[in-house]
Amino acid sequence: MRIAIVTDAWHPQVNGVVRTLDTTRETLSRLGHTVRMITPDAFRTVPCPTYPSIRLAVWPASKLRGTLREFTPQAIHIATEGPLGHAARRYCIDHKLPFTTSFHTQFPEYIRLRAPLPIAWSYAYMRRFHAVAVRTMVPTATQRDKLVARGFRNLCLWARGVDLEIFNPTNPVVWQFPRPVAVYMGRVAVEKNIEAFLTAEGVPTKVVIGEGPDLERLRERYPQVHFLGAKYGRELARHLAAGDVFVFPSRTDTFGLVLLEAMACGLPVAAFPVQGPLDVVRQGRCGVLDENLNAAIQGALRLSRADCAAHAARYSWAACTADFASYLAPINRPEVDAITRLPSVPRSTLSK
């Protein structure tokens, strides 16, 4: 099958959405599918307000339309709600093509942290975006139930996996830090609630792996914390494996792919009992979820590293990707052929 995946989140961004989509692309290709990623790097972009490392495509509709006409996909998946996602959504609606979407990020909560916009308004906007999709893929049952309560429909579960060839407990880096070492890995930004980790008590050493808009501010405010910047692949896994506990302070993640990666490296998880950890972490076995983050950290430090790695090993990218492919909405061939013969449409029409 020829599959077009449209996403506003892509390299060089480092986050769970990009890792999920890139791994899905690779796995689909190994399964024999032909995948075309339509991403911001093929368009003129501008920095996202308040988050300049994220680049947003400018007036992408015309070029996106040409790309889809040339590729003639047999299925279209829209992964994000940004400019590219909107352009692809309009294209599919205009040409009566079925498509699927996915809900990766709780943008209403993220926006509310940066601006006084009611969460209900943002969710109404998101609900309208996804309402015309044949299916909207969500990562957890908790997320599905929350969206159903807000009026979303046609939801299906698309979980996440972990690459055990990369993320495993072997060959950790050697740190000369006082033990135990608590590790956070992820975006360094306000929506991750990272200061709940930085102010936690009971561990002599805290390590932060990642980059983001709040990195320099937090580095100055917490000089006792070891901010290591971004790490990738096997180097990242070696740093995770060197820690003693993984602290996940976020209250707004839809899944938390880093939870699986940390557990696969043998780290027990300390987190709040919220969506993401509730769906991924087995309480008292590979992590402790508690509204008191200090208590969660102390409890997690007593858990078995081997149990953590064994739990993460249950999450297969092959199975997740097979689910993804089964949820796609096929475009029948005559309809695709008809679209390739359509005359050009003015940008003003495509951008509405």
N, C-alpha and C positions, 0 to 999 in steps of 0.2 A: 504494500500500500504506500502511496505517496502522501506523506503527512506534512502539513505546514503548521509550525508552532510559532505563534506571534507573541513576543514578550518585550516589555519595556525594561525588564531587569536582565542584565547580561554582563559578561566580563567587560571591564576589569572589576566590577562590583564583586565583593566577597560576602555572600550571605546564603541562607538556606534555600531561597528561591532559585538562585542561579545554580547552586550545586544540584538541586533536584532536577531542574530542566536539562542541565548538561548531562547528567547521568542517565536520565530518561532518553535523551537523544542517542547517546552511545549504546544503550541497551536495545533500543528499537532498531538501530542499524545492525547490531549483531543478530537480531531476530529476522533480518532480511527486509526490513522496511526502508524506504527512502525518505529521509527527513530533511526538510528545509527550515532552518531557523531564521525568522525575520526579526532582527534585533536592532537596537539603536546605532550600532557601529556602521550600518549601511546608509545612514541618513545624517543630515545636518542636525546638530544637537545644541542645546543650551543647558547650563547647569540647573538642577532643581533648586528652587528657593529653599533656604535653610539647610540644604543638603547637597553641596556643590559636587561631591564625588559621583552623584547620580546624574546621568545625562539623559535629557528628554528630547525625543525627535521633534523637529519643527516641520509643520505642514507635511506629514508623511503620506497622505492619502494617495496622491498620484503615483508616486514611486512604488508604494505597497501594492497598488492595484496592478501595475505592470509586472511586478514580481510574481503575484499570484496567477496572473494570466499566463505568464511564461511557464511556471511550474505545473500548472493544472493539477492541484492537489485533489486527492480522493477523500481527504478529511482535513478539516481546519480546526485547530485548537487555539483559543485565545487565553493566554495565561495571566495577563495583567490588565488593569483598568486604566492605563496611561494613554498617551497619545497614539501609540501604535495599536493598542488594544481597541481604542475607539474607532480608529480608521478601519481596522479589520472587521469590527462589528458592523459598521455602516456598509462596508463592501458586501458582506454576507446578506444583510437585510435587503439591500438594493437588488441583489441578484437572486434572492430567495434560496440561498444556500444554507443548509443546516450546519451548525457548528456547536462546539462545546467550549466551556470556560472552566477556569479553576479559581478557587478562593484561597489565596496564599497568605494574605496579610490583613490584619485588622486595622485597616487604614482609618476608620472612624475614631478609634481610640488613639491612634498615633496623631491624627490631626488635632484632636481635642487637647493633647498635651502641648501643642504649639500655638493653637489659636482658639478663641472662645466660640467655636462653632458647635451647636448641639449635636450630640452623637446621633440622635434620631434622624436629623437631616442628612447626615453622611450615609447612614444605613439606607435611607430611602433612595438616595442616589445610586448606591451600590446595588440595591435590589432591582432597580430599573435596568441597570447595565446587564445584569445576569438573567433577567426574566425571559429574554428572547432566546436563550441558549437551549438546546435540546436537553443537555445535562450540565450541571455545575459540580465539579469534583472538589471535595473538601477532604482535609487530611485526617480528621478524627470524628468520632461519634459525638464528642462534646461540642465541637464546632458545628456539626450538622444540626444538633438540637438547638443551639443558640440561634442559628440562622432561620430554622423553621419557626421559632418563636417570633422572629422579626419579619415573617411573611415570605421568606425565600421558598422556592419550590424546585422540584426536579433535581434534588441533591443526591450524590452518590459518594461513597467513601473511596478515596485514593490515598493510601498510606505512603510511608517513606521507607527507605532501606538504608543500609550501611555497607560500605565496601570493606570487607574483612581482610582483604589483601593489604590494605593500607592502614586501617584502624584496628590495631591489636595491641596487646600489652608488651610486645617484645621490643628490645633495644631502646629503652627510654634514655633521654639525655640525662646527664649527671648534674644535679644542682647542689650547690653548697649552701643552700638556704636552711634555716632552722625548720624542723618538722613539727607538726604536719603542715603541708603546703595545700592551700585551697586555690583552685584554678577557675577562672571565668574565661570562656572563649566565645566570641561573637562580636556583633557590632557595638561600638562604644558610642551609644546614643541614649538620649533621655528616655525613649520608649522602652528600653531594655531594663529600666529600673536598676541600673548598675550600682548606684550609690548604696542600695540596700546591702549589696555584697561588700563594698568598700568600707562600710561602717560596721560590718558584722564583727562579733567578738569571738574569742576562743581559739583562734588560729594565729600562730606567730608570723606566717608568711602568706601573702596574697599575690597571685600572679594573674595578669590580664593579658590575653592573647587576642588581638584584633585591632581594627582601626575604626574611625568614625568621627563625626563632627565634634564630639565632646572630648576627644582624646587629650588634647593639649590642656584644656581647662582642668580635667581631672588629674592629669599628671602633675600639674602645679599644686593642686589642692591636696593630693594624697602622695607626698614624696616617698613615703615608706612602702608604697605598693610598687611591684615590679611590672611595669608596662612594657611588654615585649614586642608590640606591633603585630602585624599580620604574619601568619605562618601558613604554609600550604602543604598539602599532600603528606608524604611520609615524615617530613620535618614537623608538621603540625601534630601528627600522631605520636611522635617521639616525645614531644613536649607535654602532650596530654598524659601519656603513660607515666611521666615523671612525677605527676601530682599525687595527692592522697585523697582529695575529694573534689568533685566538680560542683560548683555553686551556680545555680540557674535562677537569677532573681526576677526574671521577666514575668509579668502578669498578663501580657497581651499576645504572646506567640500563639499561632494556630497549631503548631506541632512541636517545633524545637528539634530540628534535625541534629543539632549539636549534642542533644541528650544521648542519642544513639551512638554517636561517634565517641563521646566520652566514655560511656559504659563499655563499648567495644574495646577501649584501651584499658579497661579494668578500674575505672573510677566510679565509685558510688556517687549518687546524685543527692544534693540538698536543694530543695526548691519549695515554693509555695504550692498549696493544693489547688491549682488552677488548671485550666485547659492547657494541654500540652503535656506537662508532667503527669497529670491524672490519667492521661491516655497511654503514656509511654512507659512510665516508671512503675515497677511493681513495689508497692509500699512495703518497707521492712525487709525486702530481699535484695534489691539493687539500688535503693534510695530511700530517703525519708522526706516526706512532704509535711510541712508544718507552717502555720502562720507565724511562728517564732523561728526565724531563719537561723538564729544561733543554735537553737535546739535541734533543728534539722541537720545542721553541719555536724554537731557532736554525735548525733545518732548515726549519720551516714558513715562517719569514720570507723564505726564498729562493724561495718558490713564486709562481706567477703568480696574481694576483687574478682575472684573466679566466677562467682554468681553473676556479677555485673556483665562480664564478657559473654557468658553463656546466654544471658537474657537478650543482649543486643544481637547475637548471632541468629536469632529467630526472624529477624527482619531482612528479607531478601529483596534486592533491587529487581531481580528477575520477576518475582511474583508481583511486585508493585507495578512494574512496567506492563506486564500482561494485563493487569486490571485496567490500566490507562488505555491500552489499545482496544480493549473490549468495550470501553465506554464511548469511544469516538463515534461521531455521527457520519456514516459514509455518504459521500456525494456520488450520485449515479453518473455514469460516464457520459451519456448523451447531454445531460445538463452542463457538465464541465465543458464539453466540446462546443456547446452553444455559446458559452461565455467567452471562450477564446476568440470568437468571431465578432464580438461586440465592438462597435466603434469606441474611440476614446471618449471619456466623460470629463467635462471641465472640472478643475480642482474645486471650484466653488460648490459644485454639487456633491463631490465626494467628502468634503470637509464638514458638511452640515451634521 
